[in-house]
Amino acid sequence: MSSIKQDDLIDSIADALQFISYYHPKDFVDAMYQAYQQEQSQAAKDAMAQILINSRMCAEGRRPICQDTGIVVVFVKIGMDVKWDADMSVSDMINEGVRRAYLHPDNILRASILDDPLGARKNTGDNTPAVIHYEVVEGDRVEVDLAAKGGGSENKSKMVMLNPSDSLVDWVLATVPTMGAGWCPPGMLGIGVGGTAEKSAMLAKEVLMEPVDIQQLQARGATNRLEELRLELYEKVNQLGIGAQGLGGLTTVLDVKIKDYPTHAASKPVTMIPNCAATRHAHFVLDGNGPALQKLPSLSDWPEITWDVGPSARSVNLDKLSKQEMLDWKPGETLLLSGKLLTGRDAAHKRIQALLESGEGLPQGVDFTNRFIYYVGPVDAVRDEAVGPAGPTTATRMDKFTDMMLDKTGLIGMIGKAERGPATIESIARHKAVYLMAVGGAAYLVSKAITNSRVVAFPELGMEAIHEFEVKDMPVTVAVDTRGESVHSTGPAKWKSLIAQKIEVKTGA
């Protein structure tokens, strides 16, 4: 019988969460680099280059891979013979570890968890509570798998109750295109099948803790039906041509994971949960011999990649920009932004809408006339940083506010990640505005282009407050131009067609 000390579990949780905030798993880095080397779409290749460069920078600087440092999900297996040397519950110990990790002064992690989700939605301030799943097993050890799951990918989770005769492959191939690019592909798909509705969701989340190993599976061949399905889905999902960041390309998924469980004869519950480019998970075991701390990787695990925007990149002075100048911008074009812009996410947009509807007007110091808004909730700065990691959030969530913002505030452009909906694209075209895309999963890299930051409104919203950023050569891509052409429509369509043509040539069809 082993005795597990309270501080050993707390310290192990805190250490693991700090570790995964800035270290990608080596298997993920290797898979992303292989995809980068094989990619033929220049836009997708550039996006993957930024993700890999950002990953190495975070490993070197020990700062978060993504500004969304996630909701903590923990799977705990507790041996029946374990004895606890503690005066706290296991859940309280885990949450204390989360609290210490997210408030660590040398690497502050963004607090994203809101209490009272149907009401006040007030930030808890320390990213607690975690979502914890327990299992009591044989033995005298405590085994923990944990992840920090970003909201952008979690929001794209899909669940269905299929008929027993329905095809899983058909459902996945029909569903993945509806997920858009807000989950920051390329990443992994976790698929849970069987049990009940909630069991399938737990299976999907749990299987995402496994390493990327599809290349090894391809090399040795499938030995059972689940492995056959993994290989089939990996190939067919990538043939959809969605590509990195939804820009069109050869790689949409780095791996497909499937886990099943016995189910009712009348049922086939299925949940699919994507993992984004900020894949963060860790494993440790406590056996009574002290805390289980993560092993530091070698920087040689990261490839040396350079990314040059090239001579074709257009430099833009945001402080002097006119709508007339934007008429020349082309979908897929790279811009380097310099000057001042404002930030705002869901909560800020909701506040702005309420103020405009009441006739009160915008807060003092907030003027969107001829300006851009960046959809971001940054990490707090440490040391000499102007701001912490500050990558884009999913723009689609702001679609419901976009026409109002363009019509009533003088806003001329937006920056975020992923696609915009049809009504929003129509509004962008009607107002001769633009939507620009920054790479999701490159938050620390993006933050290096921000030279100054200050809060100008709604400070009580924390990371969702309106900031004014001053940027220097911030790289973005024109995603929707003033005519309403969207690269998230044209890019995947082009590459789906190109991939299909290559398959026809290869098979002689």
C-alpha positions, 0 to 999 in steps of 0.5 A: 500500500502506497501513501500519497501526500497531498502536496505531491499531487498538488505539485505534480498537477501544477508542474504538468500544467506549466510544462504543457503550456509551453512544450508541445509533445514531441510526437506532435512537433514531429507530425507537424513538421512532416506535414509542413515538409509535404505541404504544397499549398503555400498558404497552408505551408506558411501557416504551419511554419508560423505554428512550428516557429511559435512552438520553438519560441515558446519552448525557449521562452517558456511562455504559452503556446496559445493565448487560450491556455484552456480549460483543465480536463483531468482523468484520474485512476486511483488504485484501490490500495492507495492511502492518502496523507491529506486533509483535502479532497482529491478534487480540491487538491487537483484544483489547488494545483490548477490554481498554482499553475495558472497564477505562477508569476514567471509564466502567468496563464490566462484565466478563462473559466467563467462561473454562472455560465447562464447568468453573470458569467464571472471569471473565477480568476484562477482557471478553476474548477477543472473538469475531473473524471475518476476511475477506481482501479486495482493497485496502489498508484494514482495515474493522471492524464490531463489536458488544457483544452482550448475553447476554439477546438472544444466548441467544434465538438459534434455528437450524434446518435447514429442508427446501428446500420449507419456509417461512421465514416460517412458521418465524419466526412459529412460533419468535418466540413461543417466544423469550419477552421475555428478548431485550428487545423491541422490537429487531431480528431478524437472519436468516441463510439458506444456506451451512452451519449455522455460515455462517447464524449468521455471516450473521445476526450480521453483518446486525445491524450494518446500520442500521434502515431498514425505514421507508425500505423501506416507503416505496420498496417492495421490489425483490427477494425478500429485501426482500419477505420483510423487509416481510412478516416485519416486519408479521407478527411485529408482528401477534403482539402480543408488544410491548415487554418482552413486555407486549403491544403494537403493536411487537415488532420495529423491523426485520427483517434478512435475509442469504443465501448459496448453499447445498447443494441438500439444505439450507436452514440458517437462524439467527435472532438477535435484537438487544435494546433495547441495540443497540450496534454501530460501523463504522470504516476504517483506511487508514494515516492514524491511528486512526479515532475515532467521531464524537460525535452531537448530543444533539438527536438524542434526543427529549425524553420525560418519564415519569410513573408517575401517581397510581395507582402504589403506594408500597411499603416493602420493610423493612416489607412483609408477604405479606398486603399483596401479596395486593392487588397486581394484574398490570400495576400499577406499584409504587415500591419503597423500602427494602432488597433483595438481589441474586443471579444464576445463580452466586449461586443455584447457591452458595445451593442447594449450601449449603442441600443441604449443611446449611451454611446461608446465609452470615452476613449473608444472610437472605431472610426476607420480602425480595425478590431482584433478578436483576442483575449491576451495573456498577461504580460511578464517581465519586459513584455508589452503583452503576453501571447496574443493570438486570434480567437474564432471570428465566427462567434462575433458574426452576430455583432459584425453588421452592427459594428460596421454600420454604427461604429465606423469600423473598417476591418477585423482580424481573427481566425477561421471563416466568416458566415455568409451573412457576415461576408455579405455585410463586409462586402456591402460596407467595403470592409475587410476581414484579415486572418492571423494564424491560430496556434502562433500566439507568442509569435504574434505577440512579438509584433505588439510593441505597446498595450493598454486597457481602454474600456471594460477593465472588469472583463479581464482578458476580454477588456478592450485593449489598444495595441500598437503593432509593428509588422504584424503578419496577417492574411486577407481572408475576406476582401472588400468584394466579399471573396473568402479564402476559406471558401476558395482555398479548400474548394481548390485543394479538394479538386486538386487532390481528387485529380491526383487520386484519379491520375494515380488510380487511372480512373 
